[in-house]
Amino acid sequence: MSELTREEKLKMIEKLPPRLQEFFYSEDAGATLFYFGRKYNLPDEKVHLLSKLAGDVVLKIVPATSLVQEINSKILPDVQAAMNLAQELYTELLAPILSPQAAPAATATQPKTAPSPVAPSAAVDRYRESIPSRVVNLRKPAPPIAAPQPKIETPLQPVISKPVTPPAPIIKPTPPVAKPAPATPAPQPPKPSFYFAPLKKPTPPPMAEKPIFKLPLIEASPHEILAKKLEPIVPNGPSPIQQKETSAPGRQFILRPPGMPPTELPHDILDLRKDKGEF
């Protein structure tokens, strides 16, 4: 049998009663299918196939008795998991809307086989508690409708007018009086960072005292150049050059050799007073 198109299924939905049409647009039905997908670890594609299968059962395209085979072949390969999913899907989602029209439960059709020999039943432990299967109902209960309470009207109280106090006058702050700027002093020349001492005249060095003794002058010919006279060096005194510069030349005297009478002149001394132009 070829699968019907979307348009054909929409036409079939329009022919359904309003109670069944509401199933296809119900948010609770979508939430229940999403819960089954989370419970059995189904991907989004398998959840979509499960929703299409539930719609086909409502439209009577797929009979409710073959729900286990369809889930086992298209959604869950495990037979036991497919049976559990078909049971929960029919009990929680399809049974409330298909109960007047379909069979009370979806059971898998099994081929008839020869009856198997009855195995001896195990002893029943009467002290062990039987764990019932837990079925989670995700449908939100309708909120209780609260009875309307009578509205209590409070009597209007007269408004007592309070004396209006005039606002305080706004005092504008007076602007501060501008003070005249202080007169800037005249700029002064910069002072030197060091002090110059006044110049003083150089004081001449102290004159050293001349020695008492001197070499005697030797009478010689006036045309001969006398040798330089040696003078003793006075310690802590001026040098001979400084003495010559500072002291004025003194008078020189020709002394008579010792042992010569004062009336006789030495033979090598010329008397310039008797010069007659001979020299």
C-alpha positions in Angstrom: 0.0 0.0 0.0 1.5 3.3 -1.0 1.8 6.0 1.7 -0.6 8.9 1.5 0.6 12.4 0.8 0.3 15.3 3.2 -2.6 16.9 1.3 -4.6 13.6 1.4 -4.0 13.3 5.2 -5.2 16.9 5.7 -8.4 16.1 3.9 -8.9 13.1 6.1 -8.3 15.2 9.2 -11.0 17.7 8.1 -13.6 14.8 8.0 -12.8 13.7 11.6 -14.9 14.9 14.5 -13.6 17.9 16.4 -12.4 15.8 19.3 -10.0 13.9 17.0 -9.0 17.0 15.1 -7.9 18.6 18.4 -5.5 15.7 18.9 -3.3 16.7 15.9 -2.9 20.3 17.2 -2.6 19.5 20.9 0.6 20.6 22.7 0.1 17.9 25.3 0.3 15.2 22.6 3.6 16.7 21.4 5.0 16.8 24.9 4.1 13.2 25.5 5.8 12.1 22.3 8.9 14.1 23.3 8.9 12.4 26.7 8.9 8.9 25.0 11.8 10.0 22.9 13.8 11.0 25.9 12.9 7.9 27.8 13.9 5.5 25.1 16.9 7.6 23.8 15.4 8.2 20.4 16.8 10.7 18.0 14.7 13.5 16.5 14.1 11.5 13.3 12.7 8.5 15.3 10.5 10.9 17.4 9.1 12.3 14.1 8.3 8.7 12.9 6.6 7.9 16.2 4.4 11.0 15.8 3.4 10.0 12.2 2.6 6.5 13.4 0.3 7.8 16.2 -1.4 10.0 13.6 -1.9 7.1 11.2 -3.5 5.1 14.0 -6.0 7.9 14.7 -6.7 8.2 11.0 -7.2 4.3 10.8 -4.4 4.0 8.2 -2.6 1.7 10.6 -4.6 -0.6 12.8 -4.0 -0.4 16.5 -3.3 -4.2 16.7 -0.2 -3.8 14.4 1.3 -1.0 16.5 4.0 -3.2 18.0 5.2 -4.5 14.6 5.4 -0.9 13.1 7.4 0.3 16.1 9.7 -2.7 16.0 10.4 -2.4 12.2 10.8 1.4 12.0 11.7 2.8 15.4 13.1 0.2 18.0 14.7 -3.0 16.9 14.4 -4.5 20.4 11.1 -6.5 20.6 10.7 -6.0 24.4 11.4 -2.2 24.2 9.0 -2.0 21.2 6.2 -3.7 23.2 6.7 -1.4 26.2 6.7 1.7 24.0 3.5 0.5 22.2 1.8 -0.2 25.4 2.7 3.2 26.9 1.8 5.1 23.7 -1.6 3.4 23.5 -2.4 3.7 27.2 -1.4 7.4 27.7 -2.0 9.0 24.3 -4.3 6.9 22.0 -6.7 5.2 24.4 -8.4 8.3 25.7 -9.5 9.3 22.2 -9.9 5.9 20.5 -11.8 4.1 23.3 -15.3 4.4 21.8 -14.0 3.4 18.3 -11.1 0.9 18.7 -10.3 -2.1 20.6 -9.6 -1.7 24.3 -5.9 -2.5 24.0 -3.2 -3.0 21.4 -1.9 -6.6 21.5 0.6 -8.1 19.1 -0.9 -10.8 16.9 1.1 -14.0 17.4 0.9 -17.1 15.0 -0.9 -20.1 16.4 1.5 -22.8 17.4 1.2 -26.1 19.2 0.8 -25.7 22.9 4.1 -26.2 24.7 4.4 -28.5 27.6 3.5 -26.8 30.9 6.7 -26.3 32.9 6.6 -26.8 36.6 5.9 -23.4 38.3 8.5 -22.1 40.7 7.6 -21.8 44.3 6.1 -18.4 45.0 7.9 -16.4 47.7 5.2 -14.9 49.8 7.6 -12.7 51.7 8.9 -10.8 48.6 7.0 -7.7 47.5 5.9 -7.4 44.0 7.1 -4.2 42.3 4.2 -2.7 40.3 5.1 -1.0 37.0 5.2 2.7 37.3 3.5 4.7 34.6 4.4 8.4 34.6 1.5 10.7 33.5 2.9 13.9 32.0 -0.5 15.5 31.5 -0.8 18.6 33.7 -3.8 18.5 35.9 -6.3 21.3 35.3 -5.9 24.1 37.8 -8.8 24.2 40.3 -11.3 26.8 39.6 -11.5 29.1 42.6 -14.9 30.4 43.6 -15.2 34.1 43.1 -15.0 36.0 46.3 -17.3 38.9 47.1 -15.6 42.2 46.5 -15.3 44.2 49.7 -15.9 47.8 49.1 -14.3 50.2 51.5 -16.3 53.4 52.3 -14.9 56.6 50.9 -13.2 58.7 53.5 -13.4 62.4 53.4 -10.2 64.0 52.3 -8.9 66.4 55.0 -7.1 69.3 53.4 -4.0 70.2 55.1 -2.9 73.8 55.4 -0.6 74.6 52.5 2.7 76.0 53.7 4.3 78.5 51.4 7.6 77.4 50.0 10.7 79.0 51.5 12.0 81.9 49.5 14.9 81.0 47.3 18.0 82.9 48.3 20.3 83.5 45.4 23.9 83.3 46.4 25.8 86.5 46.0 28.7 86.3 43.6 32.1 86.8 45.3 33.7 90.2 45.0 36.7 90.0 42.7 39.8 91.0 44.6 42.4 93.2 42.8 45.4 91.3 41.8 48.5 92.2 43.8 51.0 94.4 42.0 53.9 92.5 40.7 57.3 93.8 41.9 59.8 95.2 39.4 62.1 92.5 38.1 65.5 92.6 39.8 68.7 91.7 38.0 69.9 88.3 38.8 72.6 88.1 41.4 75.8 86.3 40.5 76.3 82.9 42.0 79.8 83.8 43.1 81.5 86.8 44.7 84.4 88.8 43.1 86.9 90.1 45.6 88.1 93.7 44.9 91.3 94.0 43.1 94.3 94.9 45.1 97.6 96.4 44.0 100.4 93.8 44.1 102.8 94.4 46.9 106.5 94.3 46.0 108.5 91.5 47.6 110.6 92.6 50.6 114.1 93.7 49.9 116.7 91.3 51.0 119.6 92.8 53.0 122.9 92.9 51.2 125.8 90.9 52.7 128.4 92.9 54.6 131.4 91.5 52.9 132.2 91.9 49.2 135.1 90.9 47.0 137.6 93.8 46.7 137.8 95.5 43.3 141.0 94.9 41.4 142.6 97.8 39.6 142.9 96.8 35.9 143.1 98.4 32.6 140.0 100.3 31.7 139.8 98.7 28.3 139.5 95.2 29.8 136.1 93.8 30.6 135.9 92.9 34.2 134.6 89.5 35.1 131.1 89.2 36.7 131.2 89.6 40.4 129.8 86.8 42.4 127.7 87.5 45.3 126.7 85.1 48.0 123.2 83.6 47.9 121.1 84.8 50.8 118.6 82.1 51.8 114.9 83.1 51.7 115.8 86.2 49.8 115.3 87.6 46.3 117.2 86.1 43.4 120.1 88.1 41.8 117.9 88.9 38.8 115.2 90.3 41.0 117.8 92.2 43.0 119.2 93.7 39.9 115.8 94.8 38.7 114.7 96.2 42.1 117.9 97.9 43.2 119.6 100.8 41.5 123.2 100.5 40.4 125.6 101.9 43.0 128.9 103.8 42.6 132.0 101.8 41.8 135.5 102.7 43.2 138.9 101.5 42.2 140.8 100.5 45.2 144.6 100.7 45.3 146.4 97.4 45.7 147.7 96.7 49.1 151.4 97.7 49.7 151.4 100.6 47.2 151.9 104.1 48.4 149.0 106.5 47.7 151.3 108.9 45.7 152.3 106.4 43.1 150.0 105.2 40.4 150.0 101.6 39.2 151.8 101.0 36.0 148.7 99.6 34.3 146.4 102.5 35.3 146.1 105.4 32.9 145.3 108.8 34.1 142.7 110.2 31.8 143.3 113.7 33.2 146.7 113.7 31.4 145.2 112.5 28.1 146.2 114.7 25.2 144.6 112.8 22.5 147.2 110.1 22.3 144.8 107.4 23.0 
